[in-house]
Amino acid sequence: MFVLWLAGGGSRPDLLGQVVVRVAAFASLIVAILIGLKPSLKATWPVGTILLITLLLLLVQLVPLPPALWTALPGRSEVAFAQVLDGVPQPWRPLAIVPGATSNAFFSICIPFIVLLLVSNITEKEYQRLMDLLLLLIAGSMFLGLLQFSGAGYNNLFVNDTPGQVSGNFANRNHFALFLSIGCLMAPVWTFAGSRGVRKRGPIALGLILLFALMILASGSRAGIVTGVMALILGSAFARHGLRQAFSHQPRWILPVLIIGTLAVATGIVMVSIAADRAISIDRAVALEAAGDMRTRGLPVVLHMISMYFPVGAGAGGFDPLFRMHEPFSLLKITYFNHAHNDYLEIALDTGLPGVFLLAVAIGWWLIASIRAWRSRGNRLLQRLGSAVLLLVFVASAFDYPARTPLMMALVVIAATWLAKAETASRSALPGSDQHL
């Protein structure tokens, strides 16, 4: 997780960080095999199944097809015509128009799959320690953002960060803001999950939440405002039951006064940040012009590309060169449009109908498991936290592509394993037919 935090904040295939995180992931897998670590995927089989089908789907896109079949696929006529102009016979080609990008996508999915194998058989206490580690890494990312916000020079050799941009250990400030929003979710759960009690952990968690919220405002991420507000609301739901238990022996007026006072202090700090012109996210949201936003201007082109390559898709990971093929002169500029900035649309473009169906299955499983986790009685904080983290990623993916970074991939898998434990926990406590009493 530390290697992913250090070098896994970018999504471009040519980054040095991609080499580092993949070597670390496969090295961890080799060590796990050598020491005899046996993964236990019984409780997390939905997560493993979805990842395995994703890997198989990418492998299918790399299988060479005969010329007659390949040229009959939608959207391949221009590439086939270029081959005719060269006077060269049509070769066997894979379904993916940019097979190198699809190969990179396949190896990128190996990282969350390895993370799932490593975390599948850890104990409940180790899950708590993992949450402690994640909260520590989020705090470390926040301090890197503070350094960038203060003007101190910080250059991450592993990601393609932009000088002067507040993005922590990520290349993209939207991904950084999402990471901090997840921290706002984890802090209340961390407060009530430990044995030290709310009196010791509560002030630390409250301070972290305030710092996370202020750093989201300073990052300049408009999507971060949405995920940050959602995280604060969901975090309050996590803290409500724990606060009632912690103050059950106190006078009734103490808890409402404490909540109102905390909200007043937080609101005051945010207002001071806005008045001091430090809330860059709000400034960018107010100054946003839909006509000048590349996401809005490029949306018709992306929708046209989806319809052109549907239902088989154009191949995973090849958005950049494919968009350049279809980019009109009116959208040309110095920088390039690297992604659709809407992962749902890009999945439909890359993988067609099979990818859309798999995405629908994954969201359907999340919805069913989340309902069980939130409706079940008892202490289900860890499972509900997993549900909430995935919800934030789903929302952020409508504006950007956070789940394409190795660090966020690992975090998504960890959150999914937390949620998957809710399904097994809600079943009967009696042993199965293949278990001993």
N, C-alpha and C positions, 0 to 999 in steps of 0.2 A: 504494500500500500504506500510505503514511503517513496519507492521508486516511481510508482504511478503518479504520486503527488508531485514529485520533482520533475518528471519528464513526460507525463501523460496528459498535458493540458492542451495539446494541439491535435488537429485532425488531418492536416495535409500529409500525403504519403511520403514526401521527400524530406521530412524533418528528422533530425538526429534523434529526437526523443522517441520516434517510432522504433528505431533499432534498439534503443536502451530498454524500453518497456517490454518488447517482445523477447529479447534475450533473457530478461529477468523472469518473465512469465514461464517460458519453456524451461529455464534452469530450475525454477521452483517446482515445476511438474516432474522433472527428472529426479530431483532430491526426494520428492514425495514418493515416487515409485521405488527408489533405492531403500528408503527407510520402511517400506511396506505399508504406507498409508492407504487405506482402502476407503474410497468415497462411499458415502451413504446417501444415495439419491432417492430413497423411498419417500422421504418427506418433501423433497423439492423436485419431484418428477415433472410437474408442469413446466417449471423453469428450464430444466434440462431438455425436455422434449421440444420446446420452442426454439432453444438455441441449436439443438441438433438438426431440426428441420431447416433452420436458416442456413446452416453450413451446407446441408445437402442441396438446398436451392441454389446456392452460389456455385457449388460444384457442377450442377447441371448446366448452369450458364457458361461453364468453361469447356464443356464437351464439344469437340469439333463436329460440325454438321456437313452433309454433302451439299454441293453448290445449289442443286435444284431445290432442296428444302430451305436452305439459308436465304436465297433470293426471294422465296415466297413469303418470308416473314415480313410483317408490316414495318415500314420505315427503312428498309435496307436497299431500296432502289438506287439512291444516290451513290452509295458506296459501291454497289455492283456496277453502276454506269462508269464510275471512275476506273474500275478495273478494265472495262471494255475499251476505254480511251487509251489505256496503256498497251493494249494489244496482248495482254497476258490472260490465259485461261483462268476462270474463276476457281480459287482454291477452296479447300475445306476450311470453314471458319466456325468458331464458337458462337453461341447465341449472343454473347456480350459483344457489343461493337467496339468497346475499349477493353480487351481482355486483361491487359496489365492492371488496370484500375480494379477490375473484378477480383483478380488474384490478391491484390492488396486488401480489398474488403474481406476476402475469406480469412486471411491471416489476422486481420483486426478483430474478427469475431472470435478467433481462438483465445484471445485474452479474457473476455468475460466467461468463456467456457471453462478455462483453467481456473479462474477465480471461483467458479461454482464448485468445481471438484475439490478445491482446497477448503472451502468453508462449509461443505455439505455435512461433514461429520464432527464439527466442533461442538463443544458443550454449551449449555445455556450461559454459564459464567463467562465462557470465552466470547460468546455473542455480546455480552455486556462490555467486555474489554474492547471488543472490536468497535462498539459504539463510542467508547471513550477515545480510542485512537482516531476515529473519523472526526470527532468533534475537535480534537487537538489539531488535526491537519487543516480543518476549516479555519480554526483560529490562526494557524500559521499563514494560510493564504490571505487572511484579512490583514495581518501585519505586513505582508509583502505589498498589499494594496495601499496601506498607510504610507509605506516608503515611497511608492510611486506618486501618491497624492501630494506628499510633501515636497516633491521635486527631486528627490534623491535618485541618482542614476542606478538603475537596476536592469540588467539585460540577461534574460534567460536564454542560455545557449541551446536549449532543447525544444523551444517552441518559437513560432514566428510572431512574437509580440510586437505591438506598435509602440514606438517611443512616445512618451507623454500620455499614453492611455492607461487608465487604472483598471487593470485586469488580473492582478495577483499573479498566480502561477499558470494562468490560462492565456491563450492567444486571443480570446474573444471575451469582451467585457460582459456579454449576455450570459456566457457560461459561468463566468466568475460570479455574477449576481445570483444565478441559480444555485451555485455552490453555497453562497452565504445564506440564501433562503432556506436551504436544507439545514444549515446550522441553526436557524431560528426554530426549526421543527425539532431538532435533536436536543437542544438545550433544555426545554421543559421535561422531556422524557428522561434525560440524563439526571435531572434534579431528583426525580422520584424513584429512579431505578436503583440507585446505590444504597448502601447501608449507612452512610454517614448522615442521612437525614436532610430535610429541606433547609434547616437553619444554616448548615455549612455550605451546601451546594447552591441554595437559592440565590444568594447575592451574586455569586460567580456567574450563574446562568443568566440572571437578569442583566448583568453588565455586558455579557457576551451578546445577548440579543440586541441591546441598544447599539453596541458597536457594529454588529452585522447590519442592522437597519441603516445606520448612518453611512456605512461603506457602500451599501447598495445605492443610496442616493448619490454618493460621490462618484460612483463608477460610470454614470452616464447611460446606464442601460434602461431603456423604456420598458422592455419586457420584465426586467428585474423588479420594477415597481409592482407589477401584477403578481408575480410569484412571491415577492416579499410580503405583500398585504395578505395573500392567501396563507402564507406560512405563519404569520402572526395570529390570524384567526384560528387556524388549526392548532397552533401551539397553545393558545388559550384553552381550547377544548381539552387538550392533553393535561393541562395544569389544573383544571377545575376540580376534578375528583381528588387529586393529591392535596390540593390546598385545603379542601374541606376536611380531609382527614388530619392534616397537620395542625389545623386551628380548631379542631373539634372541642378541645378543652379550654378554649379561650372565649372571652365575651363575643357575642355575635357581631358587634359593631366593628371589631378589629379588622376582619377580612375585607368587608366592603371599603373601609377607609384605606386599607393598604392597596387595594386594586385601583381605586380612584386616584390615589396619590401617585402610584406608578404610572398610570396612563397620563396624568397631568405632567409628570416629569418628562416622559417620553415625547409627548406632544410638544412641550416647550423646547426640548432639544432639537426636534425636527424643524420647528418654526424658526429657531435661531439659525439652523443650517441653511434654510431657505432664504432668510433675510440677509445672511452673509454671502449669498450667491455661491454656496458650496454644494447645493443640491443639483448637480449637473443632470441627473436623470430627469428631474422635473423640468428643467430648462429645455432639454431636448424634446420632451413630450409636448411642451407648450409651443415650441418653435417648429414642430413637425408640419411639413406640407406634404400631403398625400401624393401630389403630382411629382414632387421631387424625390420621393422615396423609391429606391431601386427595387425594393420588394414589390411595391405596387405597380411600377412601370413594367417589371419583368414578368408579372403574373400571367398576362395573356399569352406570352411566348411559352411559358412553362405549361400552361393548360393545353396549348396547341401541340407541344411535344408529347404530352401524355396521350392525347387522342391519336397521335401519329404512330406511336410505338405500342399502344395497347392492342391485345391483352397480354403479349409475351414480355413486354418491357424491353428496354435498351441495354440492360446490363448494369450491375451494381457498381457504383463508384465513378461512373464516367460522365457526370453532369457537366463538368467544366468544358471538355472538348466538344461535347454534344451541343451545349448552349451556344458555343462559338459558331457552330454550323448553322444554327437557326437565328442567331442574334441579328436584329435589324440595325440599319445604320443609325437610327435615332437613339439607340441605347449604347452606342460605342462611347467609351471613355478611357481614361488612363488606367484605372483599376479594372479588375475583372470580376465577374459575377461567379463566385466559386461554388455556391450551392443555391438551391431554390429558396432557402430560408423558411422553409415549411417542410419538415421531414415527412409529413403524411403525403404531400404531393410528390416529393422526391422518391419515396418508396414506390408509389404508383408508377412513376416514370421508370425507375430502375428495374423493378421486378414484376410489373404488370399485375394481372389478376391473381397469380399465386401469392405474391407478396402482400397484396391488399387483404386477401383472405386470411393469411397468417397473422397480419396485424390485427384484424378483427377478432381472431381467436384469442390473441394475447390480451387485448383490451377487455374482451368478454370474461376471460379468466380473472383478470384483475378486478373487474366489477363484482363478480360473484364472490370471490374471496374477500373483498373489502366489505361487502354487506355482512358476511359471516363474522368478520373480525369486529366490526363496529356494533353488531347486534348482540354478540355473545356477552355473557356476564363474566365478571372476574377481571383479573389483571391481564389485559391484552395490549399493553402499551407498545411493546416491541412490534407486534403484528400491525397495529394501527399506524405506527410510525412508518413501516414499510409501505402501507397503502398510501399514506400522505406523500411520501417521497416520490413514489411513482406518479401520483397525480400532478405534482409540480413539474416533473419531467415531461409528462404528456402535454401540459399547458405550454411549457417553454418550447416544445418541439413544434408548436404551431407558428412560432415566430422565428425559430432558428434551428440549429442542428446540434444540440448539446450532447446527445447520446452517441455521437460519432467520435468523441474524444475518449481515449483509453481510460482515463480516470473516471469519467462519468459512466462509461460502460460498466466498470467494476462496481461503482456505487449503485447502479440500477440492479445488477445481479444480487448484491447484498440485500437491498431493499426487497427484492422479490423473494429471497429466501426467508426473510423475516415474515413476509406476508404468507408464504406457503406454510409456515408453521401454524398459522391460524386454522387452516383446514384440518391438519392432523390433530390439533388440540381440541377441536370441536367434536371429534368423533368419540366413540365409546372408549372408556378406559379399559375395557376387557381386552385381553390379548387375542390376537388373530389366530387362525387355524395353524399357522406355521410358527407360532411362538410358544415357548414354554412358560408355565406358571412360575 
